[in-house]
C-alpha cells in the first residue's frame, strides 16, 4: 500500500476508536472520504444500531463525493441489518475507489460487500493496515471466530505476589490512578465477572463511577446461591447475571442462569455468547482467574503490581506467559500479557 493510503487509513482508525464502549457487539469502524487530495468527509460508527461509519462520512461530506475514494477500516456491509447496506450506498454515491483495511468475517458480509463494489465497477484495495485492524477489533473477531467473548483477566497484587490478606481484605493494593484506569476499562467492555469469594468479601459495585461511560453487565458466579442479597451486586441498579446451580426467580435487572457443575467456565462462556456479550473483564478472585488460566480461556491479562508487601495472605494467580509490555502508573507497575496459544 502507498504512503498516501496509509496516511488516510490512519485517520480512519483514529475515528473508529471513538466508538469504543458504545458499539458492541458491532465492530469499531471509521471512514474517511478523500477527493482531490483532500478529506471531504469523515465518520465513525457511534452506537450499536445507529448509522454506520460510511453513512456518517457521506452525511458529513462538504462536497459531492462522486469520483472520490473511501477509506474504511472494515469491509462495508452488504446486508440489511439494523441499517441498510453500506456497499449499496457507496455505489449509489458513485465513489471511484474503496480502500479497506480488512475483510469482515461476519457471515452476512464475509466478502459480499467487496464483491458488490467490484461488480459495480468500483476499484477495491484490501489489506491496508490489516494487522492494526485485527488488533483494533480483536473483541469482535474473537467473538466471531471462537464463538465466545473476548476475555481479559485483571488483578492487582503486592510486590510479594499476594492478591489479598488472609482475611480476604484486598483494599487497597493498587493506587487511585490504577483504580481509575480499571473504571475506564470497565466502560470499554460489555461485561465484568467475579467469583463467589470476591463478591462476598469485597462487596464490589463493579461500576464506572470514577470514569465517564456506561456500566457493564455484572456477572457473578455463586454456585450454591449463598451470597447475601444485601450485597451491592444485587441492588438492581444495573443488569446483573447470576450463575448458580440453584436459580431463583429473576427480578428487576437480575437474572439467574443455571450453572453446569461439570464444566462451569465453558458453560458460562457459551451462554454469554448466546446473550451476544462480546467481551468480559474478569476481576477475580484468584480461584476464578486460575480456572480461566488452567483452561487456557483468556486472551489478555492486565496485572497491577504494587510496592506494598503483605508477607502472607492469598496468593495471586500465577501467570506463565511472557509479558508484552510494562507501564508505570505512579508507584504501580501495569504488566500486560496476550495469549498467543489459545
HELIX and SHEET records of a PDB file:
HELIX    1   1 UNK A    3  UNK A   16  1                                  14    
HELIX    2   2 UNK A   17  UNK A   19  5                                   3    
HELIX    3   3 UNK A   53  UNK A   59  1                                   7    
HELIX    4   4 UNK A   86  UNK A   92  1                                   7    
HELIX    5   5 UNK A  112  UNK A  119  1                                   8    
HELIX    6   6 UNK A  130  UNK A  136  1                                   7    
HELIX    7   7 UNK A  138  UNK A  146  1                                   9    
HELIX    8   8 UNK A  176  UNK A  188  1                                  13    
HELIX    9   9 UNK A  196  UNK A  202  1                                   7    
HELIX   10  10 UNK A  232  UNK A  234  5                                   3    
HELIX   11  11 UNK A  264  UNK A  274  1                                  11    
HELIX   12  12 UNK A  286  UNK A  294  1                                   9    
SHEET    1   A 5 UNK A  38  UNK A  44  0                                        
SHEET    2   A 5 UNK A  30  UNK A  35 -1                                        
SHEET    3   A 5 UNK A  69  UNK A  72 -1                                        
SHEET    4   A 5 UNK A  97  UNK A 100  1                                        
SHEET    5   A 5 UNK A 123  UNK A 126  1                                        
SHEET    1   B 9 UNK A 254  UNK A 258  0                                        
SHEET    2   B 9 UNK A 240  UNK A 244  1                                        
SHEET    3   B 9 UNK A 217  UNK A 221  1                                        
SHEET    4   B 9 UNK A 191  UNK A 194  1                                        
SHEET    5   B 9 UNK A 279  UNK A 284  1                                        
SHEET    6   B 9 UNK A 150  UNK A 157  1                                        
SHEET    7   B 9 UNK A 300  UNK A 305  1                                        
SHEET    8   B 9 UNK A 332  UNK A 338 -1                                        
SHEET    9   B 9 UNK A 325  UNK A 329 -1                                        
SHEET    1   C 2 UNK A 162  UNK A 164  0                                        
SHEET    2   C 2 UNK A 314  UNK A 315 -1                                        
END                                                                             
